[in-house]
Amino acid sequence: MNLRIMLVDQHPGRSAIIEQALTDAGHTQIERVPAGRGLAEAVRRFGPDIIIVDMESPGRDTLEQMREIGRDRPKPIIMFSNNRDRDYIRQAVRAGVSAYVVDGLDKERVMPIVEVALARFREFEALRQELSDTKSQLADRKIIEKAKGILMRQHGISEDKAYAALRKAAMDRNQRIGDIARTLVSIHELEL
């Protein structure tokens, strides 16, 4: 797999080690971007599969840009740095950095680090999607229960019949039952 890689560098000579390791591994789509402002825009424009940041001592602006990328267009981010400050490392991870590597920039270590960062990012994204799906299902269950209660009160029917009515309406309209329930609850609230 030929990854699209964005290499953000502060010192082109130092990051040449990373670029050579990536090229040796068959990754030829490498976009070098100088450290500084506009990183989020560069990510939008290039659409990398992974971002590698090589900076001796990245600043707070860099973390803010990582946070923006993680919020708007999550990507695995690897940061090579000389900054050993534990608080800064925690902030980097919270900002979306998948792997934070201190010192020891070695050509042989680059690809294993990239592979681990990609795997961890994919696992994290799968967990994030699972959490989102679970929250959505829980919200649907709550609204369906509320809609069933409205139907039961208004029509004097059992819970099973109320659910069957919601399900039939969803099938007839080719919609999700949660969407039908939301519409029913919204209409009921407007009538009050």
Secondary structure, DSSP 8 states (H G I E B T S, - for coil): ---EEEEEES-HHHHHHHHHHHHHTT--EEEEEESSTTHHHHHHHH--SEEEEE-SS--HHHHHHHHHHHHHS---EEEEES---HHHHHHHHHTT-SEEEES---HHHHHHHHHHHHHHHHHHHHHHHHHHHHHHHHHHHHHHHHHHHHHHHHH---HHHHHHHHHHHHHHHT--HHHHHHHHHHHHHHH-
